[in-house]
Amino acid sequence: MSSCGVSDSETPIQYPWLAKTLHWLSAVVILWAMITGTYISIFSVSQTLKDQIAYINVSVTAVFIPVFGIRLLLRYVYRNNPVYRHSPAVKGVHLLMYFLITVVLISGVLMMHKPINIFDILRLPVPIQSRAIQGVFDVVHVWGCRTLGLIVAMHIFAVIWHRFRGESVLHKMC
């Protein structure tokens, strides 16, 4: 039995290894950023902790932007692979997820009101100087994160739902 709950004798159609790697890397980064970002925005925590989490999130997601770009490109390149044949609903949810991730990443950069410090290795200037426009992107970012959180929860629930129905879809990503 594999780690995904599929017997070794089964040979299911699987995603290409790079697609799987980028999927799980994306999952870790997105879940980390959403959980920690939500935590510091909802709960009363010290400014030091807020600053530390913000530093990590900005750095990690800035590095993630080109990785996600590669993931989108790879998805396009493999678009005719049989593993990507899904119902219109599944395709729609995945496209919405890709769109929301893109919106969250772009708005996250454009809402910045101080230089973007990436692991103390690279500092990028503030992309937009206007506080009013930064504020618009801040609102877009917050609502994008909330909506993405709902879609990600739905995505995880769908995997669990299919598993309980005996239709393991997780094996394609393992």
C-alpha positions as CSV (number, residue, x, y, z in Angstrom):
1,M,0.0,0.0,0.0
2,S,1.4,3.4,-1.0
3,S,1.5,6.4,1.3
4,C,-1.6,7.7,-0.5
5,G,-3.7,4.7,0.3
6,V,-3.5,3.1,-3.2
7,S,-2.4,-0.5,-3.5
8,D,0.9,-0.9,-5.2
9,S,-0.7,-3.2,-7.8
10,E,-2.8,-0.3,-9.1
11,T,-1.2,1.9,-11.7
12,P,-3.3,5.0,-11.7
13,I,-2.8,7.9,-14.1
14,Q,-0.6,10.4,-12.2
15,Y,0.5,13.9,-12.6
16,P,4.0,14.5,-13.9
17,W,6.6,14.5,-11.0
18,L,7.3,18.3,-11.4
19,A,3.6,19.1,-11.3
20,K,3.3,17.0,-8.1
21,T,6.3,18.7,-6.5
22,L,5.0,22.2,-7.4
23,H,1.6,21.3,-6.1
24,W,2.8,20.2,-2.7
25,L,5.3,23.2,-2.5
26,S,2.4,25.5,-3.3
27,A,0.2,23.8,-0.7
28,V,2.8,24.3,2.0
29,V,3.5,27.9,1.2
30,I,-0.2,28.9,0.7
31,L,-1.4,27.1,3.9
32,W,1.5,28.5,5.9
33,A,0.9,32.1,4.7
34,M,-2.9,31.8,5.1
35,I,-2.8,30.3,8.6
36,T,-0.1,32.6,10.0
37,G,-1.4,35.7,8.3
38,T,-4.9,35.0,9.6
39,Y,-3.5,34.2,13.1
40,I,-1.7,37.6,13.4
41,S,-4.7,39.5,12.0
42,I,-7.3,37.9,14.2
43,F,-5.6,37.4,17.6
44,S,-3.9,39.8,19.9
45,V,-0.2,39.1,19.5
46,S,2.9,41.1,20.2
47,Q,4.2,43.5,17.5
48,T,7.5,41.5,17.5
49,L,5.6,38.3,16.6
50,K,3.6,40.1,13.9
51,D,6.8,41.6,12.4
52,Q,8.5,38.2,12.4
53,I,5.6,36.4,10.7
54,A,5.2,39.2,8.2
55,Y,8.9,39.1,7.4
56,I,8.8,35.3,6.8
57,N,5.5,35.5,4.8
58,V,6.8,38.3,2.6
59,S,10.1,36.5,2.0
60,V,8.5,33.1,1.4
61,T,5.7,34.4,-0.9
62,A,8.1,36.6,-2.8
63,V,10.3,33.6,-3.6
64,F,7.2,31.6,-4.4
65,I,5.9,34.0,-7.1
66,P,8.3,32.7,-9.8
67,V,7.7,29.1,-8.6
68,F,4.0,29.7,-9.0
69,G,4.6,31.2,-12.5
70,I,6.4,27.9,-13.4
71,R,3.5,25.9,-12.1
72,L,1.0,27.9,-14.3
73,L,3.3,27.4,-17.3
74,L,3.7,23.7,-16.6
75,R,-0.1,23.4,-16.3
76,Y,-0.5,25.0,-19.7
77,V,2.2,22.8,-21.3
78,Y,0.6,19.6,-19.9
79,R,-2.9,20.7,-20.7
80,N,-3.5,17.7,-23.0
81,N,-2.2,15.1,-20.6
82,P,-5.0,12.7,-19.7
83,V,-4.5,13.4,-16.0
84,Y,-5.9,16.9,-16.6
85,R,-9.2,15.7,-18.1
86,H,-11.7,16.9,-15.5
87,S,-15.4,17.8,-15.4
88,P,-16.2,21.5,-16.1
89,A,-16.9,22.0,-12.4
90,V,-13.4,20.7,-11.4
91,K,-11.7,22.7,-14.1
92,G,-13.6,25.8,-13.0
93,V,-12.6,25.4,-9.4
94,H,-9.0,24.9,-10.3
95,L,-9.0,27.9,-12.6
96,L,-10.6,29.9,-9.8
97,M,-7.9,28.7,-7.4
98,Y,-5.1,29.7,-9.8
99,F,-6.8,33.1,-10.4
100,L,-7.1,33.8,-6.7
101,I,-3.5,32.7,-5.9
102,T,-2.4,35.1,-8.7
103,V,-4.6,37.9,-7.3
104,V,-3.3,37.4,-3.7
105,L,0.3,37.3,-4.8
106,I,0.1,40.4,-7.0
107,S,-2.0,42.4,-4.5
108,G,0.4,41.3,-1.7
109,V,3.2,43.0,-3.5
110,L,1.3,46.1,-4.6
111,M,-0.1,46.8,-1.1
112,M,3.4,47.0,0.4
113,H,4.1,50.4,1.9
114,K,7.7,49.7,2.8
115,P,10.6,48.1,0.8
116,I,10.1,44.4,0.2
117,N,12.8,42.6,2.2
118,I,13.4,39.1,0.9
119,F,15.3,37.1,3.6
120,D,17.7,40.1,4.1
121,I,19.3,39.1,0.7
122,L,17.3,41.3,-1.7
123,R,15.4,44.5,-1.1
124,L,12.9,45.6,-3.6
125,P,11.5,49.2,-3.6
126,V,7.9,50.0,-2.8
127,P,6.1,49.3,-6.1
128,I,3.4,52.0,-5.6
129,Q,3.9,55.2,-3.7
130,S,0.3,56.3,-3.3
131,R,-1.1,55.2,0.1
132,A,-4.6,55.3,-1.3
133,I,-3.8,52.9,-4.1
134,Q,-1.9,50.7,-1.6
135,G,-5.0,50.7,0.5
136,V,-7.1,49.4,-2.5
137,F,-4.6,46.6,-3.0
138,D,-4.7,45.8,0.7
139,V,-8.5,45.4,0.5
140,V,-8.1,43.2,-2.6
141,H,-5.5,41.2,-0.8
142,V,-7.6,40.6,2.3
143,W,-10.7,39.6,0.3
144,G,-8.6,37.5,-2.1
145,C,-7.1,35.6,0.9
146,R,-10.5,35.0,2.4
147,T,-12.0,33.8,-0.8
148,L,-8.9,31.6,-1.5
149,G,-9.2,30.2,2.0
150,L,-12.8,29.1,1.2
151,I,-11.8,27.6,-2.1
152,V,-8.8,25.8,-0.6
153,A,-11.0,24.4,2.2
154,M,-13.5,23.2,-0.5
155,H,-10.6,21.6,-2.4
156,I,-9.4,19.7,0.7
157,F,-13.0,18.7,1.5
158,A,-13.5,17.4,-2.1
159,V,-10.4,15.2,-1.7
160,I,-11.7,13.8,1.6
161,W,-15.2,13.4,0.1
162,H,-13.9,11.5,-2.9
163,R,-11.8,9.3,-0.6
164,F,-14.9,8.4,1.5
165,R,-16.8,7.5,-1.7
166,G,-14.0,5.1,-2.7
167,E,-12.8,7.4,-5.5
168,S,-9.2,8.2,-4.4
169,V,-8.0,11.3,-6.3
170,L,-5.1,11.9,-4.0
171,H,-3.1,9.1,-5.5
172,K,-2.7,11.2,-8.7
173,M,-0.7,13.8,-6.6
174,C,1.5,11.4,-4.6
